[in-house]
Amino acid sequence: MPVKALPDGAVDDAAPGARSAHEGILRRQSARESAARTYARALPIVPVRARGLTIEGADGRRYLDCLSGAGTLALGHNHPVVLDAIRKVLDSGAPLNVLDLATPVKDAFITELFHTLPPGLAGRARVRFCGPAGSDAVETACELVRAATGRTGLIAFTGAGHGRAPGPLDASAGPLDQVVRLPYPQDYRCPFGVGGERGADLAAHWTASVLDDPGSGVPAPAGMIVEPVPGEGGVIPAPDTWLRRMRQLTADRSVPLIVDEIETGVGRTGAFWAVEHSGVTPDVMVLSKAIGGSLPLAVVVHRDDLDAWEPGADTGPFRGNQLAMAAGTATLAHVRENRLAERAAALGARMLDQLQELAREFPCVGDVRGRGLMIGVELVDPQAEPDAGRGAGAAGDGEGDPPVTADSPRRPHPAAPDLAADVQRECLRRGLIVGLGGRHASVVRLLPPLTITDEQAVAVLDRLADAVRAAARRREVTRQQRRTRE
């Protein structure tokens, strides 16, 4: 029986059996699926229909989806141009999987992809399809630079999340495949305790020292991999000056620079590719998520002189996914032709400005940060002793902190993952789906589709503010009750 459409967040108690069907599906999922499931634990919903920003559940509730398939849905759910592209392939009788054979669908995808690449790379690029996940692309990129350079080690950065594959960036890899993680610069929890340009400069200096000092214990690496905005790491935009330094350091030492654009690409951060904010041209780009238009697709784009593959270097049977390539072509073209990256930059800036008000109102909001429509809100415990390290924060001082001036960044309070989880639950109760990230899962993440309207953005921020208010109030009541008992 169809579920009646309802106002966002409302429940249709009159829909016969809707609640029962919803609960039954969740029970069967819990009984039959692996304990490895993640999003399903925090988001106990059963989607049955979706369009744009909105998901409708089997219980009749509607939600604003700011998770967007962990950034996969650049145009939101079931965008007409994506559905039309998929239908055309299905109706044409074309094969759906062709391994690495040439097809008109693949040719159109590569052509559109090359239209979007940074100019310094597009003119001499080669593309390698892997599949089907971003972690496959990361592994392929690491294999590429190892083959091209004859070296084995890799440079990565703290807090990075380059996928689930155990091989390429496993910190427990053998000595010949050593992965060295160096400090990643950030203001709020600066690894050097200073934040700002000084912190970024120290991070760059440390990297140069590791690369050049024969006593560092780090041999010349096969490559360096970096996310322009680590998403799972807590939505921390890389300083543009630091990223330019990384480009210069690697270029001067003939170390290929791999930029992981799996989550940041296709307009998400306000540029078509996040690396473009800094003007950097990487040697290798790792792409997935949004480039498949909601379907599984992973691609490595690299300079032609790194093309050291031998014929037969296999990357799996699903690298010829024709539906994903068609959906991806439609998505790339729609974002480019409609200047959705520029809109993401403008709308994201307004949303960040409004979220700063949230930080001023609630001491538990330690930091608000992001780029474009990739936004993070870090929750902290303002009653706990500030961390030993110093860092620059967006919010005002917590009780007992020294006064903050432009030259004296404050000490951030400890992360509050329990509070972040509570905010996520409160958001869900209000019909808003958000994700969590950061090293302690204390960062509420917003990844709305690039097609979100101004009115929807207001609704998202209102529901998030209300959720933070409810979670903070409950936390304070609990604290007062504990004090009374003591």
Secondary structure, DSSP 8 states (H G I E B T S, - for coil): ------STT---TTSTTHHHHHHHHHHHHHHHS-TT--HHHH----EEEEEBTEEEETTS-EEEESSHHHHT-TT-BT-HHHHHHHHHHHHHT--SB-TT---HHHHHHHHHHHHHS-HHHHTTEEEEEE-SSHHHHHHHHHHHHHHHHS---EEEETT----S-SSTT-TT--GGG-EEEE----STT-TTS--HHHHHHHHHHHHHHHHH-TTSS----SEEEE-SS-TTTT-----HHHHHHHHHHHHHTT--EEEE-TTTTTTTTSSSSGGGGGT---SEEEE-GGGGTTS--EEEEEEGGG----TT----TTTTBHHHHHHHHHHHHHHHHTTHHHHHHHHHHHHHHHHHHHHHH-TTEEEEEEETTEEEEEEB-TTS---SS----SS---TT----BTTB------B-HHHHHHHHHHHHHTTEE-EEESTTS-EEEE---TT--HHHHHHHHHHHHHHHHHHHHHHHHHHHHHHHH-
